Amino acid sequence: MKSYIRSERQEAAKEAEWNKARKTAGCLIKLGQMSLVDIAEVTELPLEIVKELEDEIMKIG
């Protein structure tokens, strides 16, 4: 049971980190001061994900 709870906590922490990275990438894209490659490097997100985020933001914006 303890290992299940530990696993759930780890998964929740990973998801929170992923969401924070996506939010940061979105903010950087909106600022328009960095290349997508640089944003991917800073946020440690795959470049493809950063490109998808840019597409989403451009559709909304």
Backbone hydrogen bonds in HBPLUS format (Angstrom, degrees):
<---DONOR---> <-ACCEPTOR-->    atom                        ^
c    i                          cat <-CA-CA->   ^        H-A-AA   ^      H-
h    n   atom  resd res      DA  || num        DHA   H-A  angle D-A-AA Bond
n    s   type  num  typ     dist DA aas  dist angle  dist       angle   num
A0005-ILE N   A0001-MET O   3.04 MM   4  6.40 158.9  2.09 152.7 157.6     1
A0006-ARG N   A0002-LYS O   2.90 MM   4  6.12 160.7  1.93 150.6 156.3     2
A0007-SER N   A0003-SER O   2.90 MM   4  6.00 154.0  1.96 140.0 147.3     3
A0008-GLU N   A0004-TYR O   2.91 MM   4  6.17 154.3  1.97 147.5 154.4     4
A0009-ARG N   A0005-ILE O   2.93 MM   4  6.17 155.5  1.99 148.9 155.5     5
A0010-GLN N   A0006-ARG O   2.94 MM   4  6.18 158.7  1.98 149.4 155.1     6
A0011-GLU N   A0007-SER O   2.93 MM   4  6.14 158.6  1.98 147.0 153.0     7
A0012-ALA N   A0008-GLU O   2.93 MM   4  6.13 156.9  1.99 145.8 152.1     8
A0013-ALA N   A0009-ARG O   2.90 MM   4  6.12 153.5  1.97 147.8 155.2     9
A0014-LYS N   A0010-GLN O   2.94 MM   4  6.19 156.8  1.99 149.5 155.4    10
A0015-GLU N   A0011-GLU O   2.97 MM   4  6.18 158.6  2.02 148.4 154.2    11
A0016-ALA N   A0012-ALA O   2.95 MM   4  6.14 154.9  2.02 144.9 151.7    12
A0017-GLU N   A0013-ALA O   2.97 MM   4  6.17 155.1  2.03 145.8 152.4    13
A0018-TRP N   A0014-LYS O   2.90 MM   4  6.11 157.3  1.95 148.7 155.0    14
A0019-ASN N   A0015-GLU O   2.91 MM   4  6.13 160.7  1.95 149.0 153.9    15
A0020-LYS N   A0016-ALA O   2.96 MM   4  6.12 154.7  2.03 144.6 151.5    16
A0021-ALA N   A0017-GLU O   2.96 MM   4  6.18 157.4  2.01 147.8 153.7    17
A0022-ARG N   A0018-TRP O   2.97 MM   4  6.23 158.0  2.02 149.5 155.5    18
A0023-LYS N   A0019-ASN O   2.94 MM   4  6.14 156.1  2.00 145.8 152.4    19
A0024-THR N   A0020-LYS O   2.93 MM   4  6.13 162.1  1.96 150.3 155.1    20
A0025-ALA N   A0021-ALA O   2.88 MM   4  6.05 161.6  1.91 148.7 154.1    21
A0026-GLY N   A0022-ARG O   2.89 MM   4  6.09 157.0  1.95 146.1 152.4    22
A0027-CYS N   A0023-LYS O   3.01 MM   4  6.31 156.7  2.07 149.0 154.7    23
A0028-LEU N   A0024-THR O   2.97 MM   4  6.24 161.0  2.01 153.5 158.6    24
A0029-ILE N   A0025-ALA O   2.86 MM   4  6.08 154.1  1.93 151.2 158.5    25
A0030-LYS N   A0026-GLY O   3.01 MM   4  6.22 161.5  2.05 147.6 152.3    26
A0031-LEU N   A0027-CYS O   3.04 MM   4  6.32 147.1  2.15 144.4 153.3    27
A0032-GLY N   A0028-LEU O   3.16 MM   4  6.43 142.7  2.31 140.8 149.8    28
A0032-GLY N   A0029-ILE O   3.09 MM   3  5.19 125.9  2.39  98.0 111.9    29
A0039-ILE N   A0035-SER O   2.97 MM   4  6.30 158.2  2.02 150.3 156.8    30
A0040-ALA N   A0036-LEU O   2.89 MM   4  6.08 159.3  1.93 147.4 152.7    31
A0041-GLU N   A0037-VAL O   3.00 MM   4  6.23 153.1  2.07 144.4 151.9    32
A0042-VAL N   A0038-ASP O   2.88 MM   4  6.11 163.8  1.90 154.7 158.4    33
A0043-THR N   A0039-ILE O   2.94 MM   4  6.02 167.5  1.96 154.3 157.6    34
A0044-GLU N   A0040-ALA O   2.88 MM   4  5.51 121.6  2.23 133.6 146.6    35
A0049-ILE N   A0046-PRO O   2.99 MM   3  5.39 124.7  2.30 107.9 121.2    36
A0050-VAL N   A0046-PRO O   3.19 MM   4  6.61 155.9  2.25 151.2 158.2    37
A0051-LYS N   A0047-LEU O   2.89 MM   4  6.19 155.6  1.95 153.9 160.8    38
A0052-GLU N   A0048-GLU O   2.99 MM   4  6.24 153.4  2.06 143.8 150.9    39
A0053-LEU N   A0049-ILE O   2.90 MM   4  6.18 154.1  1.96 148.3 155.5    40
A0054-GLU N   A0050-VAL O   2.95 MM   4  6.22 155.0  2.01 146.7 153.3    41
A0055-ASP N   A0051-LYS O   3.02 MM   4  6.32 158.2  2.07 148.2 153.5    42
A0056-GLU N   A0052-GLU O   2.99 MM   4  6.30 158.1  2.04 149.1 154.8    43
A0057-ILE N   A0053-LEU O   2.89 MM   4  6.14 162.1  1.93 154.3 159.0    44
A0058-MET N   A0054-GLU O   2.88 MM   4  6.05 158.6  1.93 153.3 159.1    45
A0059-LYS N   A0055-ASP O   3.07 MM   4  6.24 147.8  2.17 144.7 152.7    46
A0060-ILE N   A0056-GLU O   3.11 MM   4  6.36 153.8  2.19 146.3 153.1    47
A0061-GLY N   A0057-ILE O   2.74 MM   4  5.71 169.0  1.75 155.5 159.5    48
